[in-house]
Amino acid sequence: MSMILFACVVRVRDGLPLSASTDFYHTQDFLECRRRLKTLALRLAQYPGRGSAKGRDFSIHFSSSRDVACMAICSHQCPSAMAFYFLETLWWEFTASYDTTCIGLASRPYAFLEFDSVIQKVKWHFNYVSSTQMENSLEKIQEDLKFQPPVVLTLEDTDVANGVMNGHTRMHLEPAPNFRMEPVTALGVLSLILNIMCAALNLIRGIHLAEHSLQVAHEEIGNILAFLIPFVACIFQDPGSQFCWLDQTS
């Protein structure tokens, strides 16, 4: 079985995936590890340049410098030195292919998808070339890890990021404000009575004209509407002028 199963390049400041290797593994454990890798990518800026999140069957390793980070899912048999050597090689290949301006302006996921072929080539090299051929480089990485050990996480730690816990957003519940009406004031009562009187007067005038204008010209119909429209307007007048609401929060 291959030791390096999946690799991707992400932007550190926001976790945007820039490129990734083709996924050939579809077991439930692996897919769960992929999900945790995406969550971890969102907060890489909080961690030092190197880190590992170890699980029972798979481990996630990441290595970042400037605004680019390389991440990988490896089997538990993969030595940490080999995983970080792979990530360092991948980082150099990517930064040699794309400048910082292009990386900073990327706005969509997998903007450099064509880099997948390079990831596959480097991954194949580390999976199938004998470790004895990389012995010197691995020794250098091992010495470096002794002086600057990577931060060690568990896969469960990766689930808590940006307010997300096990795929659910933490919700802050607050009591809803309560509203109640205050009694109508004397001024409000007077306004309501006057409004009703105006509406009734307009209605009476409109009906009176209608009774005597069954065969009238268009201008007289306009006179009828001149009384009926104010009547309707009075009926549908904003009740806010008559009632006051009091906002009381608990």
Secondary structure, DSSP 8 states (H G I E B T S, - for coil): --SEEEEEEEETTT--EEEE-------HHHHHHHHHHHHHHTTGGGS-SEEEEE-SSEEEEEEEETTEEEEEEEETTS-HHHHHHHHHHHHHHHHHHS-HHHHHH--STTTTGGGHHHHHHHHHHHHHS-GGGGHHHHHHHHHHHHHS--EEEETTGGG-BTTEETTEE--------EEEE----HHHHHHHHHHHHHHHHHHHHHHHHHHT-TT--HHHHHHHHHHHHHHHHHHTS-GGGT--EEEE--
